[in-house]
Structure formats: C-alpha cells, structure tokens
Amino acid sequence: MPISAADLETAIRRAMPVHHLEIEDTSNGCGENYEVFVVSSAFEGKNTLARHRFINEVLKDQITQMHAFSQRTLTPAQYEAQLAQRAAS
C-alpha cells in the first residue's frame, strides 16, 4: 500500500515541534519515494546522524513500505541563516 505525504506529515508533527516541513513524492505520485525537509527545535544539540536516526525512528513503519527515502534536517537557527544567506545572494 502506498504511503501518502499526509501520513508522513502526521507522523512527523506528532513526534516533534515543526518549524518548517516540506514533503515531496519523488515517485510521480505512487508513494514509493519521498524526500523530506524538516526544521525543528528537536534537533538542537544533535549532529546530522542523530537527527536522521530520530526521523528514521519516527517514520520506521512508513519507510519499510517505501522504495527510497531521503531527508534534510535543520534547526530553526540553521534554517533562518540559510534563508538570510539566500536573500543576500
């Protein structure tokens, strides 16, 4: 059974405070490949590996049903700095 972006969003929002969230179905709508971009204060003090393990644990049931899954994770401060850098360019 394909996973929906709404399923992923619900699971992520239940597990942590979300500052910004982007979910993209990269499988042309069949729900087998997803990319997520999560900005959360829950990532404060965690390195990238710990953040990804956290997301993998939150979405473990959904990920087992996917063909491919990728993620980007930032803290709110990192996200704001990224936005400011883009605006300055």
PDB file of N, CA, C and O in Angstrom:
ATOM      1  N   MET A   1       0.843  -1.181   0.000  1.00  0.00           N
ATOM      2  CA  MET A   1       0.000   0.000   0.000  1.00  0.00           C
ATOM      3  C   MET A   1       0.885   1.241   0.000  1.00  0.00           C
ATOM      4  O   MET A   1       1.795   1.344   0.823  1.00  0.00           O
ATOM      5  N   PRO A   2       0.640   2.169  -0.894  1.00  0.00           N
ATOM      6  CA  PRO A   2       1.483   3.364  -0.960  1.00  0.00           C
ATOM      7  C   PRO A   2       1.310   4.261   0.260  1.00  0.00           C
ATOM      8  O   PRO A   2       0.244   4.318   0.873  1.00  0.00           O
ATOM      9  N   ILE A   3       2.376   4.948   0.584  1.00  0.00           N
ATOM     10  CA  ILE A   3       2.389   5.908   1.686  1.00  0.00           C
ATOM     11  C   ILE A   3       1.997   7.273   1.130  1.00  0.00           C
ATOM     12  O   ILE A   3       2.411   7.630   0.027  1.00  0.00           O
ATOM     13  N   SER A   4       1.216   8.029   1.866  1.00  0.00           N
ATOM     14  CA  SER A   4       0.853   9.372   1.422  1.00  0.00           C
ATOM     15  C   SER A   4       1.698  10.410   2.148  1.00  0.00           C
ATOM     16  O   SER A   4       2.217  10.164   3.237  1.00  0.00           O
ATOM     17  N   ALA A   5       1.824  11.561   1.526  1.00  0.00           N
ATOM     18  CA  ALA A   5       2.534  12.669   2.155  1.00  0.00           C
ATOM     19  C   ALA A   5       1.829  13.072   3.451  1.00  0.00           C
ATOM     20  O   ALA A   5       2.482  13.473   4.414  1.00  0.00           O
ATOM     21  N   ALA A   6       0.524  12.968   3.475  1.00  0.00           N
ATOM     22  CA  ALA A   6      -0.242  13.303   4.677  1.00  0.00           C
ATOM     23  C   ALA A   6       0.109  12.361   5.835  1.00  0.00           C
ATOM     24  O   ALA A   6       0.202  12.795   6.983  1.00  0.00           O
ATOM     25  N   ASP A   7       0.304  11.073   5.530  1.00  0.00           N
ATOM     26  CA  ASP A   7       0.715  10.118   6.572  1.00  0.00           C
ATOM     27  C   ASP A   7       2.059  10.518   7.171  1.00  0.00           C
ATOM     28  O   ASP A   7       2.240  10.496   8.389  1.00  0.00           O
ATOM     29  N   LEU A   8       2.998  10.883   6.303  1.00  0.00           N
ATOM     30  CA  LEU A   8       4.320  11.287   6.764  1.00  0.00           C
ATOM     31  C   LEU A   8       4.229  12.563   7.595  1.00  0.00           C
ATOM     32  O   LEU A   8       4.843  12.664   8.657  1.00  0.00           O
ATOM     33  N   GLU A   9       3.467  13.526   7.112  1.00  0.00           N
ATOM     34  CA  GLU A   9       3.327  14.794   7.835  1.00  0.00           C
ATOM     35  C   GLU A   9       2.727  14.580   9.221  1.00  0.00           C
ATOM     36  O   GLU A   9       3.204  15.149  10.204  1.00  0.00           O
ATOM     37  N   THR A  10       1.690  13.768   9.298  1.00  0.00           N
ATOM     38  CA  THR A  10       1.048  13.498  10.582  1.00  0.00           C
ATOM     39  C   THR A  10       2.031  12.872  11.572  1.00  0.00           C
ATOM     40  O   THR A  10       2.104  13.287  12.728  1.00  0.00           O
ATOM     41  N   ALA A  11       2.779  11.883  11.116  1.00  0.00           N
ATOM     42  CA  ALA A  11       3.735  11.205  11.994  1.00  0.00           C
ATOM     43  C   ALA A  11       4.821  12.161  12.482  1.00  0.00           C
ATOM     44  O   ALA A  11       5.182  12.142  13.659  1.00  0.00           O
ATOM     45  N   ILE A  12       5.335  12.987  11.594  1.00  0.00           N
ATOM     46  CA  ILE A  12       6.397  13.933  11.957  1.00  0.00           C
ATOM     47  C   ILE A  12       5.870  14.973  12.933  1.00  0.00           C
ATOM     48  O   ILE A  12       6.510  15.249  13.947  1.00  0.00           O
ATOM     49  N   ARG A  13       4.726  15.544  12.642  1.00  0.00           N
ATOM     50  CA  ARG A  13       4.169  16.601  13.510  1.00  0.00           C
ATOM     51  C   ARG A  13       3.779  16.064  14.886  1.00  0.00           C
ATOM     52  O   ARG A  13       3.816  16.807  15.867  1.00  0.00           O
ATOM     53  N   ARG A  14       3.411  14.800  14.973  1.00  0.00           N
ATOM     54  CA  ARG A  14       3.080  14.211  16.278  1.00  0.00           C
ATOM     55  C   ARG A  14       4.328  13.977  17.119  1.00  0.00           C
ATOM     56  O   ARG A  14       4.255  13.980  18.348  1.00  0.00           O
ATOM     57  N   ALA A  15       5.466  13.776  16.473  1.00  0.00           N
ATOM     58  CA  ALA A  15       6.688  13.399  17.181  1.00  0.00           C
ATOM     59  C   ALA A  15       7.527  14.573  17.655  1.00  0.00           C
ATOM     60  O   ALA A  15       8.352  14.413  18.555  1.00  0.00           O
ATOM     61  N   MET A  16       7.336  15.751  17.069  1.00  0.00           N
ATOM     62  CA  MET A  16       8.216  16.875  17.391  1.00  0.00           C
ATOM     63  C   MET A  16       7.568  18.197  17.022  1.00  0.00           C
ATOM     64  O   MET A  16       6.636  18.232  16.218  1.00  0.00           O
ATOM     65  N   PRO A  17       8.059  19.290  17.607  1.00  0.00           N
ATOM     66  CA  PRO A  17       7.604  20.605  17.160  1.00  0.00           C
ATOM     67  C   PRO A  17       8.231  20.889  15.791  1.00  0.00           C
ATOM     68  O   PRO A  17       9.438  20.729  15.609  1.00  0.00           O
ATOM     69  N   VAL A  18       7.414  21.306  14.845  1.00  0.00           N
ATOM     70  CA  VAL A  18       7.896  21.534  13.476  1.00  0.00           C
ATOM     71  C   VAL A  18       7.852  23.026  13.172  1.00  0.00           C
ATOM     72  O   VAL A  18       6.805  23.666  13.260  1.00  0.00           O
ATOM     73  N   HIS A  19       9.004  23.558  12.815  1.00  0.00           N
ATOM     74  CA  HIS A  19       9.122  24.960  12.411  1.00  0.00           C
ATOM     75  C   HIS A  19       8.823  25.097  10.920  1.00  0.00           C
ATOM     76  O   HIS A  19       8.177  26.055  10.496  1.00  0.00           O
ATOM     77  N   HIS A  20       9.293  24.140  10.131  1.00  0.00           N
ATOM     78  CA  HIS A  20       9.082  24.131   8.677  1.00  0.00           C
ATOM     79  C   HIS A  20       9.136  22.674   8.219  1.00  0.00           C
ATOM     80  O   HIS A  20       9.936  21.886   8.725  1.00  0.00           O
ATOM     81  N   LEU A  21       8.278  22.322   7.256  1.00  0.00           N
ATOM     82  CA  LEU A  21       8.243  20.953   6.758  1.00  0.00           C
ATOM     83  C   LEU A  21       7.915  20.952   5.276  1.00  0.00           C
ATOM     84  O   LEU A  21       6.948  21.576   4.840  1.00  0.00           O
ATOM     85  N   GLU A  22       8.725  20.251   4.514  1.00  0.00           N
ATOM     86  CA  GLU A  22       8.459  20.038   3.094  1.00  0.00           C
ATOM     87  C   GLU A  22       8.533  18.535   2.843  1.00  0.00           C
ATOM     88  O   GLU A  22       9.475  17.867   3.268  1.00  0.00           O
ATOM     89  N   ILE A  23       7.533  18.021   2.154  1.00  0.00           N
ATOM     90  CA  ILE A  23       7.497  16.606   1.804  1.00  0.00           C
ATOM     91  C   ILE A  23       7.238  16.516   0.311  1.00  0.00           C
ATOM     92  O   ILE A  23       6.261  17.068  -0.194  1.00  0.00           O
ATOM     93  N   GLU A  24       8.119  15.818  -0.390  1.00  0.00           N
ATOM     94  CA  GLU A  24       7.975  15.690  -1.841  1.00  0.00           C
ATOM     95  C   GLU A  24       7.951  14.221  -2.239  1.00  0.00           C
ATOM     96  O   GLU A  24       8.860  13.458  -1.912  1.00  0.00           O
ATOM     97  N   ASP A  25       6.896  13.842  -2.949  1.00  0.00           N
ATOM     98  CA  ASP A  25       6.806  12.498  -3.513  1.00  0.00           C
ATOM     99  C   ASP A  25       7.616  12.522  -4.809  1.00  0.00           C
ATOM    100  O   ASP A  25       7.200  13.135  -5.792  1.00  0.00           O
ATOM    101  N   THR A  26       8.761  11.861  -4.808  1.00  0.00           N
ATOM    102  CA  THR A  26       9.641  11.865  -5.983  1.00  0.00           C
ATOM    103  C   THR A  26       9.403  10.648  -6.872  1.00  0.00           C
ATOM    104  O   THR A  26      10.211  10.342  -7.748  1.00  0.00           O
ATOM    105  N   SER A  27       8.289   9.958  -6.641  1.00  0.00           N
ATOM    106  CA  SER A  27       7.975   8.768  -7.437  1.00  0.00           C
ATOM    107  C   SER A  27       6.802   9.019  -8.376  1.00  0.00           C
ATOM    108  O   SER A  27       6.111   8.078  -8.768  1.00  0.00           O
ATOM    109  N   ASN A  28       6.571  10.274  -8.740  1.00  0.00           N
ATOM    110  CA  ASN A  28       5.480  10.639  -9.646  1.00  0.00           C
ATOM    111  C   ASN A  28       4.117  10.227  -9.119  1.00  0.00           C
ATOM    112  O   ASN A  28       3.238   9.836  -9.888  1.00  0.00           O
ATOM    113  N   GLY A  29       3.943  10.314  -7.809  1.00  0.00           N
ATOM    114  CA  GLY A  29       2.634  10.102  -7.225  1.00  0.00           C
ATOM    115  C   GLY A  29       2.310   8.700  -6.750  1.00  0.00           C
ATOM    116  O   GLY A  29       1.218   8.474  -6.228  1.00  0.00           O
ATOM    117  N   CYS A  30       3.220   7.752  -6.910  1.00  0.00           N
ATOM    118  CA  CYS A  30       2.877   6.385  -6.496  1.00  0.00           C
ATOM    119  C   CYS A  30       3.175   6.136  -5.019  1.00  0.00           C
ATOM    120  O   CYS A  30       2.811   5.081  -4.500  1.00  0.00           O
ATOM    121  N   GLY A  31       3.822   7.066  -4.330  1.00  0.00           N
ATOM    122  CA  GLY A  31       4.040   6.958  -2.898  1.00  0.00           C
ATOM    123  C   GLY A  31       5.134   6.001  -2.478  1.00  0.00           C
ATOM    124  O   GLY A  31       5.114   5.499  -1.354  1.00  0.00           O
ATOM    125  N   GLU A  32       6.094   5.735  -3.360  1.00  0.00           N
ATOM    126  CA  GLU A  32       7.189   4.822  -3.021  1.00  0.00           C
ATOM    127  C   GLU A  32       8.511   5.520  -2.756  1.00  0.00           C
ATOM    128  O   GLU A  32       9.410   4.918  -2.170  1.00  0.00           O
ATOM    129  N   ASN A  33       8.656   6.777  -3.172  1.00  0.00           N
ATOM    130  CA  ASN A  33       9.891   7.538  -2.977  1.00  0.00           C
ATOM    131  C   ASN A  33       9.537   8.910  -2.406  1.00  0.00           C
ATOM    132  O   ASN A  33       8.699   9.625  -2.956  1.00  0.00           O
ATOM    133  N   TYR A  34      10.177   9.262  -1.311  1.00  0.00           N
ATOM    134  CA  TYR A  34       9.914  10.566  -0.692  1.00  0.00           C
ATOM    135  C   TYR A  34      11.206  11.248  -0.285  1.00  0.00           C
ATOM    136  O   TYR A  34      12.196  10.610   0.074  1.00  0.00           O
ATOM    137  N   GLU A  35      11.157  12.579  -0.355  1.00  0.00           N
ATOM    138  CA  GLU A  35      12.191  13.443   0.210  1.00  0.00           C
ATOM    139  C   GLU A  35      11.496  14.318   1.239  1.00  0.00           C
ATOM    140  O   GLU A  35      10.444  14.894   0.960  1.00  0.00           O
ATOM    141  N   VAL A  36      12.079  14.421   2.431  1.00  0.00           N
ATOM    142  CA  VAL A  36      11.521  15.306   3.445  1.00  0.00           C
ATOM    143  C   VAL A  36      12.584  16.303   3.897  1.00  0.00           C
ATOM    144  O   VAL A  36      13.772  15.987   3.972  1.00  0.00           O
ATOM    145  N   PHE A  37      12.128  17.492   4.189  1.00  0.00           N
ATOM    146  CA  PHE A  37      12.964  18.548   4.734  1.00  0.00           C
ATOM    147  C   PHE A  37      12.275  19.012   6.010  1.00  0.00           C
ATOM    148  O   PHE A  37      11.176  19.566   5.961  1.00  0.00           O
ATOM    149  N   VAL A  38      12.917  18.787   7.150  1.00  0.00           N
ATOM    150  CA  VAL A  38      12.308  19.076   8.451  1.00  0.00           C
ATOM    151  C   VAL A  38      13.179  20.078   9.202  1.00  0.00           C
ATOM    152  O   VAL A  38      14.389  19.900   9.335  1.00  0.00           O
ATOM    153  N   VAL A  39      12.536  21.130   9.687  1.00  0.00           N
ATOM    154  CA  VAL A  39      13.193  22.109  10.551  1.00  0.00           C
ATOM    155  C   VAL A  39      12.490  22.031  11.902  1.00  0.00           C
ATOM    156  O   VAL A  39      11.284  22.256  12.002  1.00  0.00           O
ATOM    157  N   SER A  40      13.263  21.710  12.939  1.00  0.00           N
ATOM    158  CA  SER A  40      12.667  21.536  14.267  1.00  0.00           C
ATOM    159  C   SER A  40      13.663  21.866  15.369  1.00  0.00           C
ATOM    160  O   SER A  40      14.864  21.628  15.243  1.00  0.00           O
ATOM    161  N   SER A  41      13.136  22.415  16.444  1.00  0.00           N
ATOM    162  CA  SER A  41      13.967  22.662  17.623  1.00  0.00           C
ATOM    163  C   SER A  41      14.366  21.350  18.292  1.00  0.00           C
ATOM    164  O   SER A  41      15.274  21.333  19.123  1.00  0.00           O
ATOM    165  N   ALA A  42      13.702  20.256  17.941  1.00  0.00           N
ATOM    166  CA  ALA A  42      14.063  18.943  18.493  1.00  0.00           C
ATOM    167  C   ALA A  42      15.461  18.518  18.057  1.00  0.00           C
ATOM    168  O   ALA A  42      16.048  17.616  18.655  1.00  0.00           O
ATOM    169  N   PHE A  43      15.996  19.156  17.025  1.00  0.00           N
ATOM    170  CA  PHE A  43      17.323  18.810  16.518  1.00  0.00           C
ATOM    171  C   PHE A  43      18.452  19.581  17.199  1.00  0.00           C
ATOM    172  O   PHE A  43      19.626  19.331  16.923  1.00  0.00           O
ATOM    173  N   GLU A  44      18.107  20.516  18.086  1.00  0.00           N
ATOM    174  CA  GLU A  44      19.130  21.299  18.787  1.00  0.00           C
ATOM    175  C   GLU A  44      20.085  20.368  19.533  1.00  0.00           C
ATOM    176  O   GLU A  44      19.645  19.478  20.262  1.00  0.00           O
ATOM    177  N   GLY A  45      21.381  20.571  19.353  1.00  0.00           N
ATOM    178  CA  GLY A  45      22.394  19.788  20.050  1.00  0.00           C
ATOM    179  C   GLY A  45      22.639  18.409  19.471  1.00  0.00           C
ATOM    180  O   GLY A  45      23.447  17.650  20.005  1.00  0.00           O
ATOM    181  N   LYS A  46      21.952  18.069  18.384  1.00  0.00           N
ATOM    182  CA  LYS A  46      22.142  16.761  17.751  1.00  0.00           C
ATOM    183  C   LYS A  46      22.915  16.928  16.448  1.00  0.00           C
ATOM    184  O   LYS A  46      22.695  17.887  15.708  1.00  0.00           O
ATOM    185  N   ASN A  47      23.824  15.992  16.167  1.00  0.00           N
ATOM    186  CA  ASN A  47      24.515  16.038  14.882  1.00  0.00           C
ATOM    187  C   ASN A  47      23.599  15.464  13.800  1.00  0.00           C
ATOM    188  O   ASN A  47      22.514  14.965  14.098  1.00  0.00           O
ATOM    189  N   THR A  48      24.034  15.537  12.564  1.00  0.00           N
ATOM    190  CA  THR A  48      23.211  15.095  11.436  1.00  0.00           C
ATOM    191  C   THR A  48      22.811  13.627  11.563  1.00  0.00           C
ATOM    192  O   THR A  48      21.660  13.276  11.305  1.00  0.00           O
ATOM    193  N   LEU A  49      23.731  12.785  11.950  1.00  0.00           N
ATOM    194  CA  LEU A  49      23.414  11.364  12.083  1.00  0.00           C
ATOM    195  C   LEU A  49      22.327  11.129  13.128  1.00  0.00           C
ATOM    196  O   LEU A  49      21.408  10.343  12.896  1.00  0.00           O
ATOM    197  N   ALA A  50      22.419  11.790  14.261  1.00  0.00           N
ATOM    198  CA  ALA A  50      21.410  11.641  15.312  1.00  0.00           C
ATOM    199  C   ALA A  50      20.052  12.161  14.848  1.00  0.00           C
ATOM    200  O   ALA A  50      19.017  11.576  15.169  1.00  0.00           O
ATOM    201  N   ARG A  51      20.055  13.248  14.101  1.00  0.00           N
ATOM    202  CA  ARG A  51      18.797  13.791  13.570  1.00  0.00           C
ATOM    203  C   ARG A  51      18.156  12.794  12.611  1.00  0.00           C
ATOM    204  O   ARG A  51      16.952  12.546  12.681  1.00  0.00           O
ATOM    205  N   HIS A  52      18.953  12.227  11.724  1.00  0.00           N
ATOM    206  CA  HIS A  52      18.427  11.280  10.736  1.00  0.00           C
ATOM    207  C   HIS A  52      17.941  10.000  11.410  1.00  0.00           C
ATOM    208  O   HIS A  52      16.926   9.431  11.008  1.00  0.00           O
ATOM    209  N   ARG A  53      18.651   9.555  12.418  1.00  0.00           N
ATOM    210  CA  ARG A  53      18.186   8.380  13.158  1.00  0.00           C
ATOM    211  C   ARG A  53      16.850   8.662  13.847  1.00  0.00           C
ATOM    212  O   ARG A  53      15.975   7.797  13.904  1.00  0.00           O
ATOM    213  N   PHE A  54      16.706   9.864  14.361  1.00  0.00           N
ATOM    214  CA  PHE A  54      15.452  10.261  15.006  1.00  0.00           C
ATOM    215  C   PHE A  54      14.300  10.209  14.001  1.00  0.00           C
ATOM    216  O   PHE A  54      13.255   9.626  14.289  1.00  0.00           O
ATOM    217  N   ILE A  55      14.480  10.808  12.839  1.00  0.00           N
ATOM    218  CA  ILE A  55      13.443  10.792  11.791  1.00  0.00           C
ATOM    219  C   ILE A  55      13.170   9.358  11.348  1.00  0.00           C
ATOM    220  O   ILE A  55      12.014   8.967  11.186  1.00  0.00           O
ATOM    221  N   ASN A  56      14.226   8.576  11.153  1.00  0.00           N
ATOM    222  CA  ASN A  56      14.043   7.179  10.747  1.00  0.00           C
ATOM    223  C   ASN A  56      13.206   6.408  11.769  1.00  0.00           C
ATOM    224  O   ASN A  56      12.376   5.579  11.397  1.00  0.00           O
ATOM    225  N   GLU A  57      13.423   6.680  13.045  1.00  0.00           N
ATOM    226  CA  GLU A  57      12.644   6.006  14.094  1.00  0.00           C
ATOM    227  C   GLU A  57      11.183   6.468  14.058  1.00  0.00           C
ATOM    228  O   GLU A  57      10.270   5.654  14.193  1.00  0.00           O
ATOM    229  N   VAL A  58      10.966   7.761  13.878  1.00  0.00           N
ATOM    230  CA  VAL A  58       9.609   8.302  13.811  1.00  0.00           C
ATOM    231  C   VAL A  58       8.836   7.686  12.636  1.00  0.00           C
ATOM    232  O   VAL A  58       7.649   7.383  12.754  1.00  0.00           O
ATOM    233  N   LEU A  59       9.521   7.509  11.510  1.00  0.00           N
ATOM    234  CA  LEU A  59       8.869   7.032  10.285  1.00  0.00           C
ATOM    235  C   LEU A  59       9.180   5.571   9.960  1.00  0.00           C
ATOM    236  O   LEU A  59       9.036   5.154   8.811  1.00  0.00           O
ATOM    237  N   LYS A  60       9.599   4.798  10.944  1.00  0.00           N
ATOM    238  CA  LYS A  60      10.057   3.432  10.660  1.00  0.00           C
ATOM    239  C   LYS A  60       8.992   2.585   9.970  1.00  0.00           C
ATOM    240  O   LYS A  60       9.324   1.822   9.062  1.00  0.00           O
ATOM    241  N   ASP A  61       7.735   2.689  10.362  1.00  0.00           N
ATOM    242  CA  ASP A  61       6.683   1.896   9.726  1.00  0.00           C
ATOM    243  C   ASP A  61       6.458   2.318   8.275  1.00  0.00           C
ATOM    244  O   ASP A  61       6.232   1.476   7.405  1.00  0.00           O
ATOM    245  N   GLN A  62       6.521   3.622   8.020  1.00  0.00           N
ATOM    246  CA  GLN A  62       6.318   4.121   6.659  1.00  0.00           C
ATOM    247  C   GLN A  62       7.516   3.810   5.764  1.00  0.00           C
ATOM    248  O   GLN A  62       7.342   3.427   4.607  1.00  0.00           O
ATOM    249  N   ILE A  63       8.725   3.973   6.290  1.00  0.00           N
ATOM    250  CA  ILE A  63       9.940   3.763   5.487  1.00  0.00           C
ATOM    251  C   ILE A  63      10.038   2.326   5.004  1.00  0.00           C
ATOM    252  O   ILE A  63      10.522   2.081   3.898  1.00  0.00           O
ATOM    253  N   THR A  64       9.589   1.370   5.810  1.00  0.00           N
ATOM    254  CA  THR A  64       9.667  -0.039   5.385  1.00  0.00           C
ATOM    255  C   THR A  64       8.802  -0.317   4.168  1.00  0.00           C
ATOM    256  O   THR A  64       9.000  -1.323   3.486  1.00  0.00           O
ATOM    257  N   GLN A  65       7.846   0.559   3.885  1.00  0.00           N
ATOM    258  CA  GLN A  65       6.962   0.379   2.737  1.00  0.00           C
ATOM    259  C   GLN A  65       7.404   1.187   1.520  1.00  0.00           C
ATOM    260  O   GLN A  65       6.735   1.164   0.487  1.00  0.00           O
ATOM    261  N   MET A  66       8.511   1.893   1.629  1.00  0.00           N
ATOM    262  CA  MET A  66       9.000   2.748   0.537  1.00  0.00           C
ATOM    263  C   MET A  66      10.148   2.082  -0.201  1.00  0.00           C
ATOM    264  O   MET A  66      10.820   1.187   0.312  1.00  0.00           O
ATOM    265  N   HIS A  67      10.344   2.548  -1.413  1.00  0.00           N
ATOM    266  CA  HIS A  67      11.497   2.118  -2.198  1.00  0.00           C
ATOM    267  C   HIS A  67      12.708   2.993  -1.873  1.00  0.00           C
ATOM    268  O   HIS A  67      13.831   2.499  -1.772  1.00  0.00           O
ATOM    269  N   ALA A  68      12.468   4.305  -1.709  1.00  0.00           N
ATOM    270  CA  ALA A  68      13.564   5.238  -1.425  1.00  0.00           C
ATOM    271  C   ALA A  68      13.069   6.351  -0.513  1.00  0.00           C
ATOM    272  O   ALA A  68      11.919   6.784  -0.591  1.00  0.00           O
ATOM    273  N   PHE A  69      13.981   6.807   0.363  1.00  0.00           N
ATOM    274  CA  PHE A  69      13.653   7.877   1.297  1.00  0.00           C
ATOM    275  C   PHE A  69      14.903   8.696   1.550  1.00  0.00           C
ATOM    276  O   PHE A  69      15.966   8.145   1.838  1.00  0.00           O
ATOM    277  N   SER A  70      14.779  10.022   1.444  1.00  0.00           N
ATOM    278  CA  SER A  70      15.906  10.890   1.785  1.00  0.00           C
ATOM    279  C   SER A  70      15.388  12.034   2.648  1.00  0.00           C
ATOM    280  O   SER A  70      14.208  12.383   2.613  1.00  0.00           O
ATOM    281  N   GLN A  71      16.308  12.605   3.422  1.00  0.00           N
ATOM    282  CA  GLN A  71      15.901  13.653   4.344  1.00  0.00           C
ATOM    283  C   GLN A  71      16.972  14.708   4.514  1.00  0.00           C
ATOM    284  O   GLN A  71      18.167  14.446   4.375  1.00  0.00           O
ATOM    285  N   ARG A  72      16.502  15.922   4.821  1.00  0.00           N
ATOM    286  CA  ARG A  72      17.352  17.024   5.249  1.00  0.00           C
ATOM    287  C   ARG A  72      16.769  17.515   6.555  1.00  0.00           C
ATOM    288  O   ARG A  72      15.552  17.632   6.695  1.00  0.00           O
ATOM    289  N   THR A  73      17.631  17.802   7.507  1.00  0.00           N
ATOM    290  CA  THR A  73      17.177  18.247   8.814  1.00  0.00           C
ATOM    291  C   THR A  73      17.999  19.446   9.271  1.00  0.00           C
ATOM    292  O   THR A  73      19.226  19.444   9.178  1.00  0.00           O
ATOM    293  N   LEU A  74      17.313  20.460   9.762  1.00  0.00           N
ATOM    294  CA  LEU A  74      17.980  21.659  10.271  1.00  0.00           C
ATOM    295  C   LEU A  74      17.292  22.123  11.551  1.00  0.00           C
ATOM    296  O   LEU A  74      16.124  21.819  11.795  1.00  0.00           O
ATOM    297  N   THR A  75      18.036  22.860  12.355  1.00  0.00           N
ATOM    298  CA  THR A  75      17.446  23.557  13.492  1.00  0.00           C
ATOM    299  C   THR A  75      16.828  24.854  12.958  1.00  0.00           C
ATOM    300  O   THR A  75      17.168  25.275  11.853  1.00  0.00           O
ATOM    301  N   PRO A  76      15.938  25.492  13.708  1.00  0.00           N
ATOM    302  CA  PRO A  76      15.390  26.767  13.252  1.00  0.00           C
ATOM    303  C   PRO A  76      16.472  27.829  12.991  1.00  0.00           C
ATOM    304  O   PRO A  76      16.367  28.593  12.031  1.00  0.00           O
ATOM    305  N   ALA A  77      17.504  27.879  13.835  1.00  0.00           N
ATOM    306  CA  ALA A  77      18.585  28.861  13.628  1.00  0.00           C
ATOM    307  C   ALA A  77      19.339  28.578  12.331  1.00  0.00           C
ATOM    308  O   ALA A  77      19.674  29.507  11.596  1.00  0.00           O
ATOM    309  N   GLN A  78      19.604  27.318  12.047  1.00  0.00           N
ATOM    310  CA  GLN A  78      20.282  26.970  10.793  1.00  0.00           C
ATOM    311  C   GLN A  78      19.415  27.329   9.593  1.00  0.00           C
ATOM    312  O   GLN A  78      19.917  27.815   8.579  1.00  0.00           O
ATOM    313  N   TYR A  79      18.119  27.090   9.710  1.00  0.00           N
ATOM    314  CA  TYR A  79      17.191  27.399   8.623  1.00  0.00           C
ATOM    315  C   TYR A  79      17.124  28.907   8.381  1.00  0.00           C
ATOM    316  O   TYR A  79      17.173  29.354   7.234  1.00  0.00           O
ATOM    317  N   GLU A  80      17.012  29.686   9.447  1.00  0.00           N
ATOM    318  CA  GLU A  80      16.972  31.150   9.319  1.00  0.00           C
ATOM    319  C   GLU A  80      18.262  31.674   8.694  1.00  0.00           C
ATOM    320  O   GLU A  80      18.218  32.583   7.865  1.00  0.00           O
ATOM    321  N   ALA A  81      19.407  31.117   9.078  1.00  0.00           N
ATOM    322  CA  ALA A  81      20.691  31.522   8.495  1.00  0.00           C
ATOM    323  C   ALA A  81      20.734  31.184   7.009  1.00  0.00           C
ATOM    324  O   ALA A  81      21.245  31.962   6.205  1.00  0.00           O
ATOM    325  N   GLN A  82      20.201  30.033   6.651  1.00  0.00           N
ATOM    326  CA  GLN A  82      20.147  29.631   5.243  1.00  0.00           C
ATOM    327  C   GLN A  82      19.272  30.582   4.428  1.00  0.00           C
ATOM    328  O   GLN A  82      19.637  30.972   3.319  1.00  0.00           O
ATOM    329  N   LEU A  83      18.119  30.951   4.982  1.00  0.00           N
ATOM    330  CA  LEU A  83      17.230  31.900   4.301  1.00  0.00           C
ATOM    331  C   LEU A  83      17.901  33.257   4.151  1.00  0.00           C
ATOM    332  O   LEU A  83      17.794  33.886   3.098  1.00  0.00           O
ATOM    333  N   ALA A  84      18.591  33.715   5.188  1.00  0.00           N
ATOM    334  CA  ALA A  84      19.265  35.009   5.134  1.00  0.00           C
ATOM    335  C   ALA A  84      20.373  34.986   4.087  1.00  0.00           C
ATOM    336  O   ALA A  84      20.566  35.963   3.364  1.00  0.00           O
ATOM    337  N   GLN A  85      21.091  33.891   4.007  1.00  0.00           N
ATOM    338  CA  GLN A  85      22.163  33.769   3.022  1.00  0.00           C
ATOM    339  C   GLN A  85      21.603  33.803   1.604  1.00  0.00           C
ATOM    340  O   GLN A  85      22.178  34.440   0.721  1.00  0.00           O
ATOM    341  N   ARG A  86      20.488  33.123   1.388  1.00  0.00           N
ATOM    342  CA  ARG A  86      19.856  33.141   0.056  1.00  0.00           C
ATOM    343  C   ARG A  86      19.377  34.544  -0.294  1.00  0.00           C
ATOM    344  O   ARG A  86      19.514  34.980  -1.437  1.00  0.00           O
ATOM    345  N   ALA A  87      18.821  35.247   0.676  1.00  0.00           N
ATOM    346  CA  ALA A  87      18.302  36.595   0.434  1.00  0.00           C
ATOM    347  C   ALA A  87      19.439  37.554   0.099  1.00  0.00           C
ATOM    348  O   ALA A  87      19.255  38.485  -0.685  1.00  0.00           O
ATOM    349  N   ALA A  88      20.606  37.332   0.685  1.00  0.00           N
ATOM    350  CA  ALA A  88      21.762  38.204   0.446  1.00  0.00           C
ATOM    351  C   ALA A  88      22.414  37.930  -0.910  1.00  0.00           C
ATOM    352  O   ALA A  88      23.143  38.772  -1.434  1.00  0.00           O
ATOM    353  N   SER A  89      22.155  36.775  -1.462  1.00  0.00           N
ATOM    354  CA  SER A  89      22.779  36.406  -2.759  1.00  0.00           C
ATOM    355  C   SER A  89      22.127  37.080  -3.926  1.00  0.00           C
ATOM    356  O   SER A  89      22.537  36.871  -5.068  1.00  0.00           O
TER     357      SER A  89
END
